[in-house]
């Protein structure tokens, strides 16, 4: 074989080897190939093989970890607790007369407080959930009795005992 043919064959094989080692990236950049290294502590090669990275719901040992749930902020601090009325008709049945006065209050969802200005500030437990929440203080015989919160989305109402 003439010398020029051997040189062309050598160059062709060298280029073929070079391009196969690049990894075939679409953008033309070479992808670094991981090389095994020795661990200094044990002198054994470090693993660069297929090591699975644990997913968000897995622990490194393969056991499932509980899903992280968002913890709601604490119920309004520094205010009067207002437990939710479970049986609304039974609650109103204990009053000799229905509420005579109703005034609008301000519900602060980030603080989880219902502020009825000079009548008081209450921490509903559990707080109303939804969009466009408007709360009203209902007064019986001149004293605060119940707060009614109207929830636009999802539509509903929640009543809180403030006696």
C-alpha positions in Angstrom: 0.0 0.0 0.0 1.4 3.4 -0.9 2.3 5.7 1.9 -0.4 8.3 1.0 -3.1 5.7 1.2 -1.9 4.6 4.7 -1.8 8.2 5.8 -5.4 8.8 4.6 -6.6 5.5 6.2 -4.9 6.5 9.5 -6.5 10.0 9.4 -9.9 8.6 8.5 -9.7 6.1 11.4 -8.5 8.8 13.8 -11.4 11.1 12.8 -13.9 8.3 13.1 -12.6 7.5 16.6 -12.7 11.2 17.5 -16.3 11.7 16.3 -17.6 8.5 18.0 -16.0 9.7 21.3 -17.8 13.1 21.1 -21.2 11.5 22.0 -23.0 12.9 19.0 -24.4 16.1 20.5 -26.8 18.0 18.3 -25.1 21.4 19.1 -21.6 20.2 18.3 -20.3 20.6 21.8 -18.4 17.7 23.2 -19.9 15.9 26.2 -17.4 15.1 28.8 -17.2 11.4 29.5 -17.0 10.6 33.2 -13.9 8.7 34.2 -13.7 6.4 37.2 -11.6 7.8 40.0 -10.1 6.1 43.0 -11.6 6.9 46.4 -8.9 8.2 48.7 -10.4 6.6 51.8 -10.7 3.1 50.4 -8.6 3.0 47.3 -11.5 1.5 45.4 -12.9 3.0 42.2 -15.7 5.4 42.6 -18.9 4.4 40.8 -19.8 6.4 37.7 -22.3 3.9 36.5 -26.1 4.1 36.6 -26.8 5.5 40.0 -30.4 6.4 40.5 -31.1 9.7 42.1 -34.0 9.5 44.5 -37.2 11.2 43.3 -39.1 13.6 45.4 -41.2 10.9 47.1 -38.4 8.5 47.7 -35.7 8.3 50.3 -32.1 7.1 49.3 -32.8 3.6 50.8 -35.8 3.2 48.5 -38.5 3.7 51.1 -41.4 6.0 50.3 -41.3 9.4 52.2 -44.6 11.1 53.0 -45.6 13.9 50.7 -45.0 17.4 52.0 -48.2 19.2 52.7 -48.5 22.9 53.1 -48.9 23.7 56.7 -51.5 26.4 57.2 -50.4 29.5 59.2 -51.5 29.4 62.8 -55.0 30.6 63.7 -55.0 34.4 64.5 -52.8 35.1 67.5 -53.9 37.7 70.1 -57.6 37.5 69.4 -60.6 35.8 70.8 -61.1 32.2 69.5 -64.3 31.7 67.5 -65.2 28.0 67.1 -67.2 27.0 64.0 -70.9 26.3 64.5 -71.6 22.7 63.3 -75.4 22.7 63.7 -76.6 26.1 62.7 -80.3 25.6 63.3 -79.7 24.1 66.8 -77.3 27.1 67.5 -80.0 29.7 66.6 -82.7 27.7 68.4 -81.1 28.6 71.8 -81.8 32.3 71.4 -85.3 33.6 72.5 -85.3 36.0 69.5 -83.4 36.0 66.2 -80.4 38.4 65.8 -81.6 42.0 65.5 -78.5 43.7 64.3 -75.9 42.7 61.7 -72.8 44.7 60.7 -70.1 43.9 58.2 -66.6 43.0 59.5 -63.3 42.6 57.7 -61.8 39.2 57.2 -58.0 39.0 56.7 -57.1 35.6 55.2 -53.4 36.0 55.7 -53.8 36.8 59.4 -56.8 34.5 59.7 -58.7 37.2 61.7 -62.2 38.7 61.5 -62.0 42.3 62.6 -65.3 43.9 63.7 -63.6 47.1 64.8 -65.0 48.3 68.1 -67.0 45.0 68.7 -63.9 42.8 68.7 -61.4 40.7 66.7 -61.9 37.0 66.4 -59.9 34.1 65.2 -62.2 31.6 63.3 -61.4 28.0 64.0 -61.2 26.6 61.4 -60.9 29.7 59.2 -63.2 30.0 56.2 -61.6 28.9 52.9 -62.3 30.2 49.4 -62.4 33.4 47.4 -64.3 36.7 48.2 -65.1 36.0 51.8 -67.3 38.6 53.5 -68.1 38.3 57.2 -70.9 39.8 59.3 -71.3 40.1 63.0 -74.8 39.2 64.3 -75.9 40.7 67.6 -78.5 39.3 69.9 -79.8 41.5 72.8 -77.0 44.0 72.3 -74.2 41.4 72.6 -72.1 39.7 69.8 -73.5 36.2 69.2 -72.3 34.8 65.9 -70.3 35.7 62.8 -71.6 34.6 59.4 -69.0 34.4 56.7 -70.3 34.3 53.1 -67.9 32.6 50.7 -68.3 33.4 47.0 -66.1 30.6 45.5 -66.8 27.8 46.3 -70.2 29.2 47.3 -71.1 28.6 50.9 -71.4 30.0 54.4 -69.7 29.4 57.7 -70.9 30.4 61.2 -68.7 31.1 64.2 -69.8 31.3 67.8 -68.5 34.6 69.3 -70.4 34.6 72.7 
